[in-house]
Amino acid sequence: MINKERYSFIFLAILAMLDQLIASLFGVDFTYSSLSLVSHLCFCGCLLVVFHERSLNRFLYACLCGLCVGMFFTSDWLVKMLLFGLFGWAIGFFQEAMDQDHWVQFGIVFLMMFANDVICFFGAKIFGYLTMSFVKWFIHVEALTLIFNGVAIFVLIYIITVFMRYATIKDIRFKRMEKLKMQNIRRK
């Protein structure tokens, strides 16, 4: 039997490290004279991993993921924890639709990622951390971010689907072996 939760957290930790690596390689241009890239691999992976869980578990798993990302990789642990938790909880409203089609999974996760960025932008704007306009932010920061993360969401969906199929096969084999063991015990 496979421990999906353990592998999910390892997977999300790897995604968080990849986010940090991408942030180091393609830093944000704070002069806004060129395009910037903000990777959301861990956020999107978290949404894709927790959407099939029950409501409280989704919220808690997403909060824990946001807390870990915020504490170990960025300095805004409270904001990350709240946003991950909010969107982890909200994705449950689309659980039936996400079980049907990968395109629906892509669309919902993509829109939640964009909503997360918009909330962060307006939060920074309200608290006075940003003075730029929404259009300038969208062109210089969000455009390349949406393109990169859109492709990344498809890759994440594929990886998670392959893992789930593998876990299902392992579970079936484990149950089959247990059944054979029980039959052998009964025969003796």
C-alpha positions as CSV (number, residue, x, y, z in Angstrom):
1,M,0.0,0.0,0.0
2,I,1.3,3.4,-0.9
3,N,1.2,6.4,1.5
4,K,-0.2,9.1,-0.8
5,E,0.1,11.9,1.8
6,R,3.8,11.4,2.3
7,Y,4.5,11.4,-1.4
8,S,2.3,14.4,-1.9
9,F,4.2,16.4,0.7
10,I,7.5,15.4,-0.8
11,F,6.2,16.3,-4.3
12,L,5.0,19.7,-3.0
13,A,8.4,20.3,-1.3
14,I,10.1,19.6,-4.6
15,L,7.8,22.0,-6.3
16,A,8.5,24.7,-3.7
17,M,12.3,24.2,-4.2
18,L,11.7,24.5,-8.0
19,D,9.8,27.7,-7.4
20,Q,12.7,29.1,-5.4
21,L,15.2,27.9,-8.1
22,I,13.2,29.6,-10.8
23,A,12.9,32.8,-8.7
24,S,16.7,32.8,-8.4
25,L,17.3,32.2,-12.1
26,F,14.7,34.6,-13.4
27,G,14.5,37.3,-10.7
28,V,11.7,39.9,-10.7
29,D,12.8,43.2,-12.4
30,F,11.7,45.8,-9.9
31,T,12.4,48.6,-12.4
32,Y,9.6,47.1,-14.5
33,S,11.5,47.7,-17.7
34,S,11.4,44.1,-18.8
35,L,9.2,41.1,-18.2
36,S,9.3,39.2,-15.0
37,L,8.4,35.6,-14.1
38,V,6.8,34.4,-10.9
39,S,6.6,30.7,-10.6
40,H,3.5,29.2,-8.8
41,L,4.4,25.5,-9.2
42,C,3.8,24.7,-5.5
43,F,0.5,26.7,-5.3
44,C,-0.9,24.9,-8.4
45,G,0.5,21.5,-7.3
46,C,-1.1,22.0,-3.9
47,L,-4.5,22.8,-5.4
48,L,-4.3,19.7,-7.7
49,V,-3.2,17.5,-4.8
50,V,-5.9,18.5,-2.3
51,F,-9.0,19.0,-4.4
52,H,-10.2,15.5,-3.8
53,E,-9.9,15.7,0.0
54,R,-12.7,16.5,2.5
55,S,-13.3,20.2,3.2
56,L,-11.4,20.5,6.5
57,N,-8.5,18.3,5.3
58,R,-8.2,20.4,2.1
59,F,-8.1,23.6,4.1
60,L,-5.6,22.2,6.7
61,Y,-3.3,20.6,4.0
62,A,-3.3,23.8,2.0
63,C,-2.6,25.9,5.1
64,L,0.3,23.7,6.1
65,C,1.7,23.8,2.6
66,G,1.4,27.7,2.5
67,L,2.9,27.9,6.0
68,C,5.9,25.8,4.9
69,V,6.4,27.7,1.7
70,G,6.1,31.0,3.5
71,M,8.5,30.1,6.3
72,F,11.2,28.3,4.3
73,F,11.1,30.0,0.9
74,T,9.6,33.5,1.3
75,S,9.1,35.9,4.2
76,D,5.3,36.2,4.0
77,W,4.3,33.0,5.8
78,L,1.0,34.4,7.1
79,V,-0.2,35.7,3.7
80,K,0.9,32.4,2.0
81,M,-0.8,30.3,4.7
82,L,-4.1,32.2,4.4
83,L,-4.1,32.3,0.6
84,F,-3.2,28.7,0.2
85,G,-5.8,27.8,2.7
86,L,-8.5,30.0,1.1
87,F,-7.9,28.6,-2.3
88,G,-7.5,25.0,-1.0
89,W,-10.9,25.3,0.6
90,A,-12.5,27.0,-2.4
91,I,-11.3,24.4,-4.9
92,G,-13.7,21.9,-3.2
93,F,-16.6,23.7,-4.7
94,F,-15.4,22.5,-8.1
95,Q,-14.6,18.9,-7.0
96,E,-17.2,17.2,-9.2
97,A,-16.2,19.3,-12.3
98,M,-12.5,18.6,-11.7
99,D,-13.0,14.9,-11.6
100,Q,-14.5,14.9,-15.1
101,D,-11.9,16.5,-17.3
102,H,-8.3,17.7,-17.3
103,W,-9.3,20.8,-19.2
104,V,-11.6,21.8,-16.4
105,Q,-8.8,21.1,-13.9
106,F,-6.5,23.3,-15.9
107,G,-9.1,26.1,-16.2
108,I,-10.0,26.2,-12.5
109,V,-6.4,26.0,-11.2
110,F,-5.3,28.6,-13.7
111,L,-8.1,31.0,-12.7
112,M,-7.4,30.4,-9.0
113,M,-3.7,31.1,-9.6
114,F,-4.6,34.4,-11.4
115,A,-7.0,35.3,-8.6
116,N,-4.2,34.7,-6.1
117,D,-1.9,37.1,-8.0
118,V,-4.6,39.7,-8.3
119,I,-5.4,39.5,-4.5
120,C,-1.6,39.9,-3.8
121,F,-1.4,42.9,-6.2
122,F,-4.3,44.7,-4.7
123,G,-3.2,43.9,-1.2
124,A,0.2,45.4,-1.9
125,K,-1.5,48.3,-3.6
126,I,-3.8,49.0,-0.7
127,F,-1.0,48.8,1.9
128,G,1.2,51.1,-0.3
129,Y,3.9,48.6,-1.2
130,L,3.2,49.1,-5.0
131,T,2.5,52.3,-6.8
132,M,2.2,51.0,-10.4
133,S,-1.0,50.6,-12.3
134,F,-2.8,47.3,-12.8
135,V,-2.1,47.4,-16.6
136,K,1.7,47.9,-16.1
137,W,1.8,45.2,-13.5
138,F,-0.1,42.8,-15.8
139,I,2.2,43.5,-18.7
140,H,5.5,43.4,-16.9
141,V,4.9,40.7,-14.2
142,E,1.7,38.7,-14.9
143,A,1.8,38.1,-18.6
144,L,4.9,35.9,-18.6
145,T,3.8,34.4,-15.3
146,L,0.5,33.2,-16.8
147,I,2.2,31.7,-19.9
148,F,4.8,29.8,-17.9
149,N,2.4,28.6,-15.2
150,G,-0.2,27.6,-17.8
151,V,2.2,25.2,-19.3
152,A,3.4,24.1,-15.9
153,I,-0.2,23.3,-14.8
154,F,-0.5,20.8,-17.7
155,V,2.8,19.2,-16.7
156,L,1.6,19.0,-13.1
157,I,-1.8,17.5,-14.1
158,Y,0.1,14.8,-16.1
159,I,2.5,14.0,-13.3
160,I,-0.3,13.8,-10.7
161,T,-2.4,11.6,-13.0
162,V,0.4,9.2,-13.5
163,F,1.1,9.0,-9.8
164,M,-2.5,8.4,-9.0
165,R,-2.7,5.6,-11.5
166,Y,0.5,4.1,-10.2
167,A,-0.9,4.3,-6.6
168,T,-4.2,2.7,-7.7
169,I,-2.3,-0.2,-9.4
170,K,-0.1,-0.7,-6.3
171,D,-3.2,-0.7,-4.0
172,I,-4.9,-3.3,-6.3
173,R,-1.8,-5.5,-6.2
174,F,-1.5,-5.1,-2.4
175,K,-5.2,-6.1,-1.9
176,R,-4.8,-9.0,-4.3
177,M,-1.7,-10.2,-2.3
178,E,-3.6,-9.9,0.9
179,K,-6.5,-11.8,-0.5
180,L,-4.1,-14.6,-1.6
181,K,-2.5,-14.7,1.8
182,M,-5.9,-15.0,3.5
183,Q,-6.8,-17.8,1.1
184,N,-3.6,-19.7,1.9
185,I,-4.2,-19.3,5.6
186,R,-7.7,-20.7,5.3
187,R,-6.5,-23.7,3.4
188,K,-4.0,-24.6,6.1
